[in-house]
Amino acid sequence: MKKKFFILFTAVFIFSAQILFAQENDLKRFSFGGIWRADSLRSSGGTEFGVTISPGNFVVRNYILVEGLGLHKTELYGGGFSVADKIQLGAKIDLGNTSAISYGFAQVGGMLFSTSQNGIFENPVFIEFSLGGGFEFLIKNNFSFLVEYGGGGYIPSTKNKFSGQGFQVLVLGCRNYF
């Protein structure tokens, strides 16, 4: 119990310190956006909520993603949802009236799905991880368009043909900063 309380307290403290650090440097601290994602196993649409961790030209952000998905493999035809955390590290580039951010990302999450053989809370449950890079084009002061490309893998909770399967992923989306 003490260990769980300590972890929760530490997480809240770090989150609060990040917000104060961003406030001191006059950044847009939060973002909310919509994404479309396609890879070799699924297509999905979702939303993401982001927090700026590091200010300035070197940008560090943390995103929480929630996606609804459709599986398009013949062995796994169905739907479900995923929840993931993404860390983004990048550099801001000034282009006169606008700017862009070139970045790399690391993402880890869990995926639940339902098919004709299993319900949504039954096995297999997948853990997914991905790495990649992207560009975010700041169109207006508070609005941006993003393109990401990368790769990763799925780790199922039970051994099956998708154990350790790799994938390529393309993500398109937009973000609003506030």
ABEGO torsion letter per residue (X at the ends): XAAAAAAAAAAAAAAAAAAAAAAAAGBBABBBBBBBBBBAABBBBBBBBBBBABBEABBBBBBBBBBBBBBABAABBEBEBBBBBBBBBBBBBBAEABBBBBBBBBBBBBBBBBBAABBAABOBBBBBBBBEBBBBBBABAABBBBBBBBBBBBBBABBBAABGBBBBBBBBBBBBBX
